[in-house]
Amino acid sequence: AYCGGLIGGGSPGEVEALAAYGENFGVAYQLSDDLQEIEEGSVSDLRAGRVTLPYLHLYRFGGPEARKLISEVFGLGEVDGRKAEELRRRLNASGSLEYCRRKVAEYVGRAIESLKPLRESRYKEFLGEFARRYTGLG
């Protein structure tokens, strides 16, 4: 978004607004992707040892049993189906998935808010719609 603003001849304020949009949309998209993986039943992030917000939230707020479970499967390459299901259950029960959904919405809101300095155009509208749609909010 920043480079597009530069190449398009945007003013410093417009380029800065587009950079903020890109950063906030990028965070929202990544959080949305992490959330979608868990909701679809995939454990590839967990299996690969990639730390994502839902697992961090569960580790912090899920209690000692949740921490033990995460430690047992994190980054081992294979995740037992029963343990994966137990993790999904705990992610739901602890509010970790809902917390992540709220963070996605927060970052999408920031991305859209960052577009305010731009003049009204179909491109500005497109960027707002793009952020909502590709993070599951549209």
Residue pairs with C-beta under 8 A, 6 or more apart in sequence:
1 18
1 19
1 21
1 22
1 25
1 127
2 15
2 18
2 19
2 22
4 18
5 14
5 15
5 17
5 18
5 19
6 15
10 18
13 117
14 117
14 118
16 117
17 114
17 115
17 116
17 117
17 118
18 114
18 118
20 110
20 111
20 114
21 111
21 112
21 114
21 115
21 127
21 131
24 107
24 108
24 110
24 111
24 114
25 107
25 108
25 111
25 130
25 131
25 135
27 107
28 103
28 104
28 107
28 108
28 111
28 131
28 135
29 134
29 135
31 53
31 100
31 103
31 104
31 107
31 135
32 104
32 134
32 135
32 136
34 45
34 52
34 53
34 54
34 100
35 54
35 97
35 100
35 101
35 104
35 136
36 136
37 44
37 45
38 54
38 88
38 91
38 97
39 97
41 84
41 88
43 73
43 79
43 84
43 87
45 52
45 55
46 55
46 70
46 73
46 74
46 75
46 79
46 84
46 87
47 73
47 75
47 76
47 77
47 78
47 79
48 75
49 74
49 75
53 99
53 100
53 103
54 91
54 96
54 97
54 99
54 100
55 70
55 74
55 91
55 96
57 94
57 95
57 96
57 99
57 100
58 66
58 70
58 87
58 90
58 91
58 94
58 96
59 66
59 67
59 70
61 94
61 95
61 96
62 90
62 94
62 96
66 90
66 94
69 83
69 86
69 87
69 90
70 87
72 83
73 79
73 80
73 83
73 84
73 87
90 96
91 97
104 135
104 136
104 137
105 137
107 135
108 131
108 132
108 135
108 137
111 127
111 128
111 131
112 128
112 131
112 132
115 124
115 127
115 128
118 124
129 138
131 137
132 138
